[in-house]
């Protein structure tokens, strides 16, 4: 078992991330982080990465903002099915990182 906390680089995203991590630490649940739309605010995204590392957690992946996500939703398809762009590759990399963490107990 593992919790994947998906956050965005916003003030509210940082705050919510901290609250969820406090909960997962309290219950002893392994946790990893994904930064969605990481490129909308690089300063906050970097702060999230630093804070995640300070807490001994791993950023499993970062997904860039892309309108292809909305296009895929409108087409009722997943981004991975819908497109072959960089966001698809980022999602696939995230999935592989999660599988690797689960298989190697690399998570805290």
Backbone as a printed PyTorch tensor [residue, N CA C, xyz], in Angstrom:
tensor([[[  0.8370,  -1.1900,   0.0000],
         [  0.0000,   0.0000,   0.0000],
         [  0.8720,   1.2400,   0.0000]],

        [[  0.3520,   2.2820,  -0.6100],
         [  1.0630,   3.5400,  -0.6730],
         [  0.0660,   4.6410,  -1.0170]],

        [[  0.3140,   5.8330,  -0.5030],
         [ -0.4790,   7.0030,  -0.8780],
         [  0.3480,   7.8120,  -1.8670]],

        [[ -0.2620,   8.1620,  -2.9820],
         [  0.3500,   9.0870,  -3.9290],
         [ -0.3930,  10.4040,  -3.7770]],

        [[  0.3030,  11.4120,  -3.2620],
         [ -0.2930,  12.7270,  -3.0800],
         [ -0.0270,  13.5290,  -4.3420]],

        [[ -1.0830,  13.9180,  -5.0230],
         [ -0.9590,  14.7340,  -6.2260],
         [ -1.2460,  16.1790,  -5.8120]],

        [[ -0.2680,  17.0310,  -6.0410],
         [ -0.3970,  18.4270,  -5.6490],
         [ -0.0720,  19.3190,  -6.8330]],

        [[ -0.4170,  20.5820,  -6.6960],
         [ -0.0750,  21.5740,  -7.7170],
         [  0.7310,  22.6760,  -7.0630]],

        [[  1.5860,  23.3500,  -7.8140],
         [  2.4460,  24.3820,  -7.2370],
         [  1.7070,  25.6960,  -6.9930]],

        [[  0.8460,  25.6490,  -5.9920],
         [  0.1010,  26.8220,  -5.5530],
         [  0.2110,  26.8730,  -4.0320]],

        [[ -0.1400,  27.9940,  -3.4560],
         [ -0.1110,  28.1230,  -1.9990],
         [ -1.0510,  27.1010,  -1.3640]],

        [[ -2.2600,  26.9860,  -1.9010],
         [ -3.2060,  26.0200,  -1.3400],
         [ -2.7250,  24.5860,  -1.5680]],

        [[ -2.0670,  24.3340,  -2.7000],
         [ -1.5070,  23.0120,  -2.9620],
         [ -0.4390,  22.6390,  -1.9450]],

        [[  0.4290,  23.5940,  -1.6170],
         [  1.4570,  23.3510,  -0.5940],
         [  0.8050,  23.0460,   0.7520]],

        [[ -0.1650,  23.8380,   1.1190],
         [ -0.8400,  23.6550,   2.4050],
         [ -1.5240,  22.2930,   2.4840]],

        [[ -2.2620,  21.9440,   1.4520],
         [ -2.9630,  20.6590,   1.4390],
         [ -1.9810,  19.4960,   1.4610]],

        [[ -0.8710,  19.6390,   0.7460],
         [  0.1630,  18.6000,   0.7400],
         [  0.6690,  18.3610,   2.1590]],

        [[  0.9790,  19.4310,   2.8720],
         [  1.4640,  19.3000,   4.2520],
         [  0.4480,  18.5730,   5.1260]],

        [[ -0.8110,  18.9090,   4.9770],
         [ -1.8570,  18.2700,   5.7890],
         [ -1.9660,  16.7760,   5.4830]],

        [[ -1.9150,  16.4190,   4.2040],
         [ -2.0220,  15.0110,   3.8400],
         [ -0.7940,  14.2420,   4.3320]],

        [[  0.3830,  14.8290,   4.1930],
         [  1.5960,  14.1490,   4.6620],
         [  1.5440,  13.9450,   6.1750]],

        [[  1.0480,  14.9280,   6.9120],
         [  0.8940,  14.7570,   8.3650],
         [ -0.0020,  13.5620,   8.6740]],

        [[ -1.0790,  13.4160,   7.9200],
         [ -1.9850,  12.2840,   8.1190],
         [ -1.3190,  10.9520,   7.7930]],

        [[ -0.6250,  10.9050,   6.6530],
         [ -0.0040,   9.6310,   6.2770],
         [  1.1180,   9.2590,   7.2460]],

        [[  1.8340,  10.2710,   7.7570],
         [  2.8660,   9.9890,   8.7670],
         [  2.2250,   9.4820,  10.0470]],

        [[  1.1330,  10.1030,  10.4520],
         [  0.4300,   9.6850,  11.6680],
         [ -0.0020,   8.2230,  11.5890]],

        [[ -0.5100,   7.8260,  10.4390],
         [ -0.9910,   6.4580,  10.2710],
         [  0.0760,   5.4980,   9.7540]],

        [[  1.2830,   6.0060,   9.5090],
         [  2.3810,   5.1490,   9.0610],
         [  2.2040,   4.5970,   7.6610]],

        [[  1.5950,   5.3820,   6.7930],
         [  1.3420,   4.9280,   5.4250],
         [  2.4450,   5.4540,   4.5150]],

        [[  3.1020,   4.5750,   3.7700],
         [  4.1260,   5.0380,   2.8240],
         [  3.5290,   6.0500,   1.8450]],

        [[  4.3130,   7.0710,   1.5270],
         [  3.7980,   8.1870,   0.7440],
         [  4.8080,   8.6500,  -0.2960]],

        [[  4.3170,   8.9910,  -1.4680],
         [  5.1160,   9.6250,  -2.5190],
         [  4.3060,  10.8040,  -3.0450]],

        [[  4.9680,  11.6790,  -3.7880],
         [  4.3350,  12.9100,  -4.2560],
         [  4.4550,  13.0220,  -5.7690]],

        [[  3.4130,  13.5570,  -6.3930],
         [  3.4310,  13.9250,  -7.8040],
         [  3.0620,  15.4000,  -7.8790]],

        [[  3.8450,  16.1650,  -8.6300],
         [  3.5390,  17.5810,  -8.8130],
         [  2.8860,  17.7440, -10.1820]],

        [[  1.5830,  18.0000, -10.1420],
         [  0.8160,  18.2110, -11.3700],
         [  0.9470,  19.6710, -11.7880]],

        [[  1.0130,  19.9220, -13.0770],
         [  1.1690,  21.2840, -13.6180],
         [  2.3940,  21.9690, -13.0110]],

        [[  3.4700,  21.2060, -12.8770],
         [  4.6660,  21.7050, -12.2010],
         [  5.2320,  22.9680, -12.8290]],

        [[  4.9260,  23.2110, -14.0710],
         [  5.5140,  24.3510, -14.7820],
         [  4.6970,  25.6460, -14.6690]],

        [[  3.5910,  25.6360, -13.9160],
         [  2.8200,  26.8750, -13.7840],
         [  3.4240,  27.8250, -12.7560]],

        [[  4.2430,  27.2850, -11.8450],
         [  4.9310,  28.1240, -10.8650],
         [  6.1830,  27.3770, -10.4120]],

        [[  7.2790,  27.6210, -11.0970],
         [  8.5030,  26.8630, -10.8320],
         [  9.0620,  27.1130,  -9.4380]],

        [[  8.8460,  28.3060,  -8.9080],
         [  9.3520,  28.6180,  -7.5630],
         [  8.6610,  27.7570,  -6.4980]],

        [[  7.3460,  27.6870,  -6.5640],
         [  6.6160,  26.8580,  -5.6000],
         [  6.8750,  25.3810,  -5.8600]],

        [[  6.9820,  24.9710,  -7.1240],
         [  7.2820,  23.5770,  -7.4350],
         [  8.6150,  23.1730,  -6.8060]],

        [[  9.6060,  24.0450,  -6.8960],
         [ 10.9120,  23.7620,  -6.2880],
         [ 10.7810,  23.6710,  -4.7660]],

        [[ 10.0070,  24.5690,  -4.1610],
         [  9.7940,  24.5340,  -2.7110],
         [  9.1190,  23.2230,  -2.2970]],

        [[  8.1740,  22.7500,  -3.1010],
         [  7.5100,  21.4720,  -2.8130],
         [  8.5220,  20.3350,  -2.8720]],

        [[  9.3570,  20.3350,  -3.9020],
         [ 10.3850,  19.2920,  -4.0090],
         [ 11.3230,  19.3150,  -2.8090]],

        [[ 11.7460,  20.5100,  -2.4040],
         [ 12.6580,  20.6280,  -1.2660],
         [ 12.0030,  20.1540,   0.0260]],

        [[ 10.7730,  20.5740,   0.2460],
         [ 10.0550,  20.1820,   1.4560],
         [  9.7820,  18.6860,   1.4740]],

        [[  9.4650,  18.1300,   0.3290],
         [  9.2440,  16.6910,   0.2230],
         [ 10.5180,  15.9330,   0.6030]],

        [[ 11.6580,  16.3760,   0.0800],
         [ 12.9380,  15.7410,   0.3990],
         [ 13.2700,  15.8780,   1.8850]],

        [[ 13.0020,  17.0510,   2.4610],
         [ 13.2540,  17.2630,   3.8980],
         [ 12.4760,  16.2760,   4.7540]],

        [[ 11.3060,  15.9120,   4.2860],
         [ 10.4670,  14.9700,   5.0460],
         [ 10.7980,  13.5240,   4.7230]],

        [[ 11.8100,  13.3270,   3.8830],
         [ 12.2320,  11.9740,   3.5510],
         [ 11.3490,  11.2720,   2.5510]],

        [[ 10.5760,  12.0450,   1.8050],
         [  9.6770,  11.4730,   0.8060],
         [ 10.2400,  11.6980,  -0.5850]],

        [[  9.7130,  10.9530,  -1.5330],
         [ 10.1860,  11.0430,  -2.9080],
         [  9.1290,  11.6600,  -3.8110]],

        [[  9.5770,  12.5320,  -4.7090],
         [  8.7040,  13.0170,  -5.7800],
         [  8.7460,  11.9520,  -6.8690]],

        [[  7.6390,  11.2580,  -7.0290],
         [  7.5830,  10.1560,  -7.9960],
         [  7.5390,  10.6670,  -9.4260]],

        [[  7.0260,  11.8880,  -9.6140],
         [  6.9520,  12.4280, -10.9560],
         [  6.4310,  13.8410, -10.9650]],

        [[  6.6140,  14.4700, -12.1080],
         [  6.1110,  15.8240, -12.3430],
         [  5.4390,  15.8230, -13.7030]],

        [[  4.2320,  16.3770, -13.7350],
         [  3.4520,  16.4340, -14.9650],
         [  3.3030,  17.9020, -15.3540]],

        [[  3.6160,  18.2250, -16.5870],
         [  3.4990,  19.6130, -17.0720],
         [  2.0490,  19.9360, -17.4160]],

        [[  1.7450,  21.2230, -17.3800],
         [  0.4320,  21.6790, -17.8360],
         [  0.3610,  21.5060, -19.3460]],

        [[ -0.7580,  20.9890, -19.8340],
         [ -0.9380,  20.8300, -21.2740],
         [ -2.4240,  20.7590, -21.5800]],

        [[ -2.8500,  21.4720, -22.5870],
         [ -4.2660,  21.4640, -22.9770],
         [ -4.7140,  20.1060, -23.5090]],

        [[ -3.7780,  19.2260, -23.8170],
         [ -4.1450,  17.8990, -24.3070],
         [ -4.9290,  17.1230, -23.2420]],

        [[ -4.7450,  17.4660, -21.9780],
         [ -5.5010,  16.8050, -20.9110],
         [ -6.9910,  17.1090, -21.0740]],

        [[ -7.3210,  18.3630, -21.2960],
         [ -8.7190,  18.7480, -21.5190],
         [ -9.2530,  18.1160, -22.7940]],

        [[ -8.4450,  18.1140, -23.8480],
         [ -8.8670,  17.4970, -25.1100],
         [ -9.1930,  16.0170, -24.9100]],

        [[ -8.3580,  15.3240, -24.1430],
         [ -8.5940,  13.9030, -23.8790],
         [ -9.8750,  13.7140, -23.0720]],

        [[-10.1100,  14.5880, -22.0970],
         [-11.3410,  14.4960, -21.3070],
         [-12.5710,  14.6810, -22.1940]],

        [[-12.5250,  15.6600, -23.0720],
         [-13.6520,  15.9130, -23.9750],
         [-13.8950,  14.6980, -24.8790]],

        [[-12.8070,  14.0510, -25.2730],
         [-12.9170,  12.8600, -26.1210],
         [-13.2210,  11.5950, -25.3190]],

        [[-13.3630,  11.7400, -23.9980],
         [-13.6580,  10.6080, -23.0970],
         [-12.5910,   9.5220, -23.1860]],

        [[-11.3330,   9.9640, -23.2520],
         [-10.2060,   9.0280, -23.3110],
         [ -9.1530,   9.4750, -22.3140]],

        [[ -8.3060,   8.5430, -21.9240],
         [ -7.2000,   8.9230, -21.0490],
         [ -6.1430,   9.6510, -21.8760]],

        [[ -5.3200,  10.4370, -21.2120],
         [ -4.2550,  11.1610, -21.9120],
         [ -3.3160,  10.1800, -22.6000]],

        [[ -3.0550,   9.0690, -21.9540],
         [ -2.1400,   8.0670, -22.5090],
         [ -2.7070,   7.4630, -23.7910]],

        [[ -4.0060,   7.2710, -23.8460],
         [ -4.6490,   6.7600, -25.0650],
         [ -4.7350,   7.8320, -26.1460]],

        [[ -4.9940,   9.0450, -25.7170],
         [ -5.3400,  10.1250, -26.6320],
         [ -4.1510,  10.7250, -27.3660]],

        [[ -3.0240,  10.8110, -26.6850],
         [ -1.9100,  11.5740, -27.2330],
         [ -0.5930,  10.8340, -27.0880]],

        [[  0.3600,  11.2460, -27.8930],
         [  1.7030,  10.6840, -27.7860],
         [  2.7060,  11.8100, -27.5070]],

        [[  2.2710,  12.8170, -26.7480],
         [  3.1430,  13.9480, -26.4830],
         [  3.9370,  13.7570, -25.1910]],

        [[  4.5950,  14.8110, -24.7430],
         [  5.4580,  14.7100, -23.5710],
         [  4.6790,  14.4230, -22.2910]],

        [[  3.4460,  14.8960, -22.1930],
         [  2.6550,  14.6230, -20.9920],
         [  2.3890,  13.1260, -20.8740]],

        [[  2.1170,  12.4800, -21.9910],
         [  1.9410,  11.0230, -21.9520],
         [  3.1980,  10.3730, -21.4000]],

        [[  4.3500,  10.8000, -21.8680],
         [  5.6120,  10.2230, -21.3990],
         [  5.8250,  10.4860, -19.9090]],

        [[  5.4340,  11.6670, -19.4410],
         [  5.5620,  11.9840, -18.0170],
         [  4.6490,  11.0960, -17.1750]],

        [[  3.4500,  10.8350, -17.6600],
         [  2.5150,   9.9690, -16.9440],
         [  3.0400,   8.5400, -16.9180]],

        [[  3.5460,   8.0650, -18.0410],
         [  4.1150,   6.7150, -18.0990],
         [  5.3120,   6.6060, -17.1540]],

        [[  6.1550,   7.6290, -17.1280],
         [  7.3120,   7.6290, -16.2160],
         [  6.8680,   7.6220, -14.7620]],

        [[  5.8240,   8.3860, -14.4510],
         [  5.2760,   8.3970, -13.0980],
         [  4.8020,   6.9970, -12.7170]],

        [[  4.0670,   6.3690, -13.6080],
         [  3.5560,   5.0130, -13.3480],
         [  4.7100,   4.0400, -13.1010]],

        [[  5.7390,   4.1120, -13.9130],
         [  6.8940,   3.2290, -13.7350],
         [  7.5990,   3.4960, -12.4140]],

        [[  7.7030,   4.7640, -12.0260],
         [  8.3340,   5.1150, -10.7510],
         [  7.5310,   4.5520,  -9.5790]],

        [[  6.2050,   4.6510,  -9.6780],
         [  5.3490,   4.1090,  -8.6170],
         [  5.5260,   2.6010,  -8.5050]],

        [[  5.4880,   1.9260,  -9.6460],
         [  5.6790,   0.4750,  -9.6300],
         [  7.0400,   0.1040,  -9.0350]],

        [[  8.0570,   0.8470,  -9.4090],
         [  9.3910,   0.5960,  -8.8810],
         [  9.4200,   0.7870,  -7.3660]],

        [[  8.7980,   1.8470,  -6.8850],
         [  8.7610,   2.0890,  -5.4370],
         [  8.0330,   0.9690,  -4.7060]],

        [[  6.9250,   0.5280,  -5.2600],
         [  6.1680,  -0.5390,  -4.6190],
         [  6.9300,  -1.8610,  -4.6340]],

        [[  7.6450,  -2.1140,  -5.7100],
         [  8.3690,  -3.3830,  -5.8440],
         [  9.6860,  -3.4110,  -5.0820]],

        [[ 10.2540,  -2.2450,  -4.7830],
         [ 11.5530,  -2.2180,  -4.1060],
         [ 11.4670,  -1.6590,  -2.6960]],

        [[ 10.2420,  -1.3810,  -2.2460],
         [ 10.0350,  -0.7960,  -0.9190],
         [ 10.8770,   0.4740,  -0.7460]],

        [[ 10.9480,   1.2590,  -1.7970],
         [ 11.7280,   2.4970,  -1.8140],
         [ 10.9770,   3.6450,  -1.1610]],

        [[  9.7750,   3.3790,  -0.7010],
         [  8.9590,   4.4350,  -0.1270],
         [  9.0780,   4.4510,   1.3850]],

        [[  8.8530,   5.6220,   1.9500],
         [  8.9410,   5.7750,   3.4000],
         [  7.5690,   5.6000,   4.0000]]])
